[in-house]
Amino acid sequence: MSGHSEARPIEGKFFTPGTLLLVAIMAVGAGFAAYRYALGLGPASNLSHDFPWGIWKAINVAAIAAIGSSGFTLTAIVHVAHKHKYHVMMRPGLVLAMLSYTFVGVALVVDIGKYYVIWHPMLPSMWQGNSALFEVAVCVMSYLTVLYIEFAPILFKRFIGKVNLPGPLKMFNGLLEFSFKVGDTVLGRLMSLFMILGIVLCTLHQQTLGTIMVIPGPEKVHGLWWTPLLPVLFYLSAIAVGLAAAVAASLWTSKAFGTKYEMQAVTPFSRALPLFIGAYIALRIVDLALRGNLGLMFEGTYRATAFQVEFFIGVCLPFVLTWFEAVRKSPRALFFASFLFILGVSANRVNTYITSFMPPNAIGGYFPTIGEIMVCAAQCAAILFLFRLICFIFPIVDQPPAHAK
């Protein structure tokens, strides 16, 4: 925690023009989601037997899960590596990860045809150990549980000593107060185990999200993206984008709520960005070269153009920018570089899952419907809206003491 600041709920006006815009996007998306549940995937989307997944899988699952890596990267750095000077970034990063993975689950419920059987992986009798999607389902459910457990101490801090239920419910005040204190004590002793478990779970499913697109093989996935190293590339890029998301969350939180930028932590933290982005770039170039596919990026097709935008603008440009100390010291420049890399990794997930996919004998291609786009946008808007709401309710953002001018 920096200086004499302390984490406290944000005070002031919650609804702003930006917040109302998020609500409007969420409302429109909810309407299209209701249409999807009423009439099914066919009428509501452009998914088909040839293209069984679209932006709901590519963006709302693969990309948002990568952005949610802010939780496990910060946990590894702050609590495992004992770099406590970055603790001021921990809570915004944890909330971002928790909400991201929450909506990964929501996206799966929207995306799969038989959404009403999504609970089946919880039953041992339904387990399929040879399925990559089964591993993703189990790890995402488990990791989301761990994230909510890691958030629990923040909830306890907010309400311990302040439980005051009204009317006839006041008879439960003592029980709740006791439960919060016991929970805080127990988790205080076990939290390190949950943190390690969270790192392991996130490591597993981030790689498996890449494994899913290894399975179709080079006959169905374009050579710019298909590689047996996809699990490693997905994991390495998830670490890098987790760092970028942690930086962006801290800077965006300070800007949105008018608090001091925590540059004394963010600037040294961001020095790791060019290292991990550079490792990802190097591995990807070496992989393309060894498979003889470097020339594919200049073949003049829309796939080559998509790769150039993703790789050179979304990955290489942030790599160059974050090398400069002046960029790392500037909140605006560092936010731009971090956010650009987040977009670059998101574009990589979209390209890997959609742009690169070449099913044989397919008639036409895939392009999302307006309904798919709005449901996708609504889930992203919900993450931002709930992030703001949580910051107004719980002590997430470091601020000067309440008595300070």
N, C-alpha and C positions, 0 to 999 in steps of 0.2 A: 504494500500500500504506500502510495507516494506521500511524502511530507507529513502533514497533519490531517490529511483528508480521510474520509471514512465512507464506506458504502452505505447509501441511504436510498429509499424510494424517491423517484423524481416527483417534484411538486410543480403544479402549474396547470396549464390548459392541455387537456389530453387531445381533444379533437382539433385538428388543423386542416387546411385545405388538402394537404397531402394525405392525412389520415382518412378524410372523407373520400378521396379518390381510391384509396385501398379498399374501403368498404364497398364502394360502387363496383369495383372489379370483382370482389368476392361475391357480391350479390348476383352479378351476371353469370359468373362461373358456376355458382350454386344452381342457377336455373338450368344451365346446360348439363350439369351433373344429374339433376333430377330427370332431365330428358333421356340421358344415357341409361339410368336405372329403369325408367318406364318402358323404353322401347328396345333396349339392348345395345350392344357394341356396334352392330351392323349399321343401323340408321344414324347413330350418333358419331361415327368415326369413319375414317377411310382404311381401317384395318381389314385385312383379308387373309386367306390361307397363304398367299404368297408373301404378304407383309404382316405378320401376326403381332408385331410390336411397333410403336410409334413414339411420339414425343413424350407421352406419359411415362414410358419406360426409360427413354434416353435422358430426358431432362429431369422429370420429377423423381426418378429412382437413381439412375447412375450419376447424373451431374450433382444433384442435391446431396446425395450420400457423400460424394467427394468433398463438397463444401462443408458438410458436417464433420469432416475430419479435424476441424479446429479443436474439437473436444479432446481427441486422443493425442494430438500433437502437443497441445498445451499441458495435458496431464503428464506426458512423458518428460517434457522439458522442466516444468515447474516442480512436480512432485517426485518424479523418479530421478531426474538429473539434479534436483535440488537447486534449480535456478530461481530462487524465490523473489528475485527482483522483478520478475515478470508476472507476479501474482495479480497485479492490478488488471491484467488482461484476461485473467482466468474466468471470471464470472460472465462477461459478455460472450466469450468464446464458448463457454459451456451452454449458455442459453441458446446460442445459434446452433450448436450441435444437437441439442435436445429437440428443438423445433424442426430442424432439418430432417432428423430421423423420424420424428412423429409423422411428418408429411410424406416421407418415403413409404411408410405404412399406409397412409391414406391413398397415395397414388396407386399402390398395388391393389387396393380394394376397388378402385375405379377401373384399373387397367385389365384385370383378369375377368374372363367371361363369367365363371361361376364364383362370383365374389363371396357368396354365402358359405363357401367351404374353405375360406382362407385360414380358418382355425385348425384345419386338419394336421399341419406340421407339429402341432402341440401334442398330438397323440402318438405314442411310440408305435402303435400298430400301423400307423400311416407313414412311418419314416421310410425314406429311400436314400440310403447312403451313397448311391452312385450318381445322384442328381446334384448338379451345381446349384440349381435354383433352390433345392432343399437346404443346402448349406447356407445360401444367402438368407433364406427365410428364417432359419433358426438363429443365425448370428445377428441379424438385424433385430429380431424380437428380443434376444438376450441383451444386446448392446443398448437398445432403447431402454430396457429395464434398468441397466446399470446407470445410464445417464440420469434417469429420474431419481435413482438412489443418490447419485452425486449431487443432485439439486436439493435433496431433502434438507441438508443442514441449513441452506439459505432460507427455506420455508420455516424451519424451527427458529432461526434467529429472528425472523420477522414477527412471529406470534408468541414465543415464550414470554410470559409475563404480561401479555396483552390480550389473552383470551377473554372475551366478554360477550358471550352470546345473549341475545335479548329474550325477554319474556320467559315462556316455559322452558326454552332451551338452555337457560342459565344453569340448570341442574347438571349439565354436561361440562361446565367450565372446568371444574376440578379434574375430571377424567381426561379431558383434552390436554390440559396443562401438564398433567403427570405423563401422559403418553408422549408429548413432545419432548419433555426432558429425558425420558428413558430412551426414546429414539435417538436424540442427539448424543447421548452418552454412548449408546451401543454403536452407532455409526462412526463415532469418533475413534473407536478402537478397531473397527473393521474396514474403514474406508480405504486403507492402502490395498487390501485384497481386491476390493471392487475396482479400484483404479487399474491394477495390473490386469484383471480380467477384462476390463474395457479395452485396453490396448491390444490384448490378444485377439479379442473378438473382432475389433475393427481391422486389424491386420488380415485376418482370415477372409472376411467377406469383401474387403476392397480388392483383394487379388481375385476372388472368385467372380466378381463382376466383369473382370477381364476374361476369365476362363470361359464364360458363357459365349463370348464371340470367337474363341479359339475353336470351339466345337464344330461350327459349320464348315470350317476348313477353307483353304485358299480358293477353292472352286466357287464359293459363295460370298466371300469377303474380299474386297479389293486389296491388292498388294501393298498399298500405302498404309493400311491399317492392320491387316491380318499378319500376325506373327506368333510363334509359340511363346514369345516373351511378353505377350499382352498382360498376363497377371502381374509380372514384375513392373511393367510400365504403368499399369493402373495404380499399383501400390505406391510407386515412387512419386507419381504425379499427385496422388492423394495426400502424401506427406507435404509436398510443396504447396499445394493449394490449401491445405489445412493451415499452414503458416500464413499464407496470404489472406485467408478468411479471418484468422485471428487478428491480423493487423487491420484489415478493413473494418471488422466489427468494432474494434477499439476506437478507431478514428471516426467512423460514422456515428457511434454512440456519443462521442464528445461533441461532434458537430450538431447532431440532432437535438441534444439536450442542453447545449450551451455551456458545457463544462470544459475544464482545462484539458488540452491534449496531453496525454501521458507519454510525451516524446522521450523522456528519460528512460522509459522501458521499451517503447515501440521502436525507436531507432536502433538500439543494439540488437533487439530481437529480430529486426528485419535484415540483419547482416547474413542470416542463414538463408534468406530467399534466393540470392543468386547462386549459392552453392548447390541447393537442391534442384533449382530450375536448370542449372548448368549440367548437373548429373543426368537429369531426364533428357535434355537435348542431346548430350553426348551418346547416351545409350540408344536413343531413337535413330540418330544418324548412323551409328555403327551397325545397328540392326538392319536398316535399309540397305546399307552398302554391302554387308555380308550376303544378303539375299538378292543382290543385284537389282534392287528396286528404286535406287535413288533417282533414276531418270524419269520415273513415273510422275514425279511432281511437276514435270514440265511437258507432259503429254498433251496439254491444251484442252482437256475435258473439264466438265464442271466439277468432277471429283478432284482433279488436280488443283483447280482454283480454290475449292473448299479446304484442301490441305494447306495451300499457301496462306490463306487467311488465318486458319487455325494455328499453324506452326510459326510463321514468321511474324505475324502481328500479335497473336494471342499468347505466344510463348517466348520467342526470341526477343521481341521488343521489351517486355517486362524484365527479362534477364539483363539486357543492356542497361535499362534505367536503374534497376536496383543495385547495380555495381557502384553507382555514384553516391558518395556520402551526402552531397547536397540534396539529392532526391530523398534519401532516407531521413534527412532532417526536416524536410518540408512535408507537413501534413497533407496538403493538397496533391503534391507530386507523388508522394508515397501511396496515397489512397488510389490515385489514378493507375499507378503501376500495378498495385495489388489487385484492384478490381479488373483491370485488363487481363491479368493472368487468370483470374477466376473465370472470366468469359472465355479465355482460350482453352482452359481445361474442359469447361462446359461444352464448347464447340467440338473438342476431341471426343467427348462421350456421344454427342449427337452424330458426328461423322462415323464413329466406330459402329454404332448401333443402327444407323439409318442410311447415311450417305454411301457407306462402303458396301452395304448389303446388296448382293447380286443373285437373287434366286433364279435358277435356270428355268427357262420357259415361262417366266412371269409375263403377264399381260399388263403393260403400263407400269407405273411406279407408285410411290407413296408420297402424298402431300397431306398434311393435317387439315381437317375441317376447321371451320370457325369455332365449333364447339370444343374440339380438342385444344385449340389454342387458348380459348378463354378458361377452360378448366385448369390448364397448365398455369396460366397467368394468375388465376384466383388462388391457387395453392402457394405460389410465390408471394402474392400479396398478403396472404394469411400469415406467412412466416414473419414478414415485416410488421404487420399489425400486432400480432401476439408478442413479438419481441418488445415493441413499444409498451404494450399493456403490462407485461411482466416487469419492465423497468419502473413503471409507475406504482406497482404493488409491492415489489420486493427490493431489498438492498442489493442492486446489481452494479450501479454506477458510482464510482468514487467522486465525492463532492467535498467542498470545504465543510467544517463542522457547522451544525445548525445555528450556533450562536455567532458565527463569523459574519462579518458584513459582506 
